[in-house]
Amino acid sequence: KFEPAVKIIDENGTGEISERTKEFVGQLEADLKDFDLKVMRATLPIGKMREVDINLEGFAPYFKVNIDRGTGVSAEDIARMVKYLNEHGLVENTSYIDVRVEGKAFYK
């Protein structure tokens, strides 16, 4: 069982975070460490189900992830997008990256 190291922020204000969500965040943290990436914050956005927004240390845009996807593939997609956006100088003009769909990533 994985416990998250970061506090999970519930924007809905219920304060009820499921064990499944906590374990997902904890496991995603562990998987991202394999890519030398550190989670700084996890947020449950208002009105969204099965979505967690992840902020990384030293990287301004946040990532939209789906808790129904595996953490390993989500971590790999996040790492690839960090590399891509850094290599192409797109980080400053990006507010978020959506990696909720397998094999695809969208950024805005």
N, C-alpha and C positions, 0 to 999 in steps of 0.2 A: 504494500500500500504506500502511495506517495502522498506526502503532506506538502502543501505549498509553503514556500519560504516567504513569499510576498503576501501582503494583505489584499484580499479580493474586495474591490469596491462595488457595492450594489447601488447603482443609480436609481433603481426602482424604490429604494428606501425600505424594503421589507426586512432586510437583514437576515433573511432566510436563504442561505446558500447551501445547495444540495451537496451531499458527500461526493456524488459523481462529478460535480463541477470542481470541487476542491481537489479531488484526485487527478482530474484532467490537468488542472493548472500545475500541480506538483510534478506530474509526469512530463508535461511540456517543458517545465523548467529544467528537469534533468536531461531531456533530449536536446534542448538548446545548448546546454553546457558542452555537449559533444562538438558543437560548431563554434565554441568560444563566444557564445552569446548569453547575456544575462538578462532575465526578466526583472524589470523594475516595478511594474504595476500591472495588475489584471483588473479589468472593469467589466461588469455586467451592464450593458447599455439599456437605457429605458426602452421598454416595449419590445425587446428582442428576446427570442427564445433560442436556446442552444448556441448563442454567440457570446464569445468573450473577446474583448479588445485587449491586446497585449502591447505594452510599451517596453522597449529594450533600452538598456544602458547605452548612452552615446549615440542613439539613433532617434531623430525627432519624429518621423511618422510612426503611427501605431499600426498594428496588424489586427484585422478581423479574422478570427478563427472559429470554426464550428466544432463543438464538443462531440459531434457524432463521427468526426474523422479521427483517424489514428494520430496520436501525438508525434510519432516518428515522421510520418509524411508531412504533417503540418510544420514541424521543425525544419525539415529539409527544404520545403517551399519557402519558408521564412528566410533561411540562410541564403538560398539562391537569389531571392529578391534583394536582400541587403547587399550582396555582392554586385548584382546587376545595376541597382540604383547608384551605388557608390562609383562603379566603373564608368557610368555614363553621366555622372554629375547631375543626377535628377533628384537627389535627396531634398535639397532646399525647396523645391517646387512641389513636393509631394506631402499631402496631409495624412493619407492612410493607404494601406495596402490590404487588399482583400484576398485571402488565400483559403476561402471557405469551399471552393470547388476544386476537386482533385484535378491535377495536371494543368491548372490555369491560375493566373494571378492577375489582378487588376489593381491599378494604382490611380490615385487622383490627387 
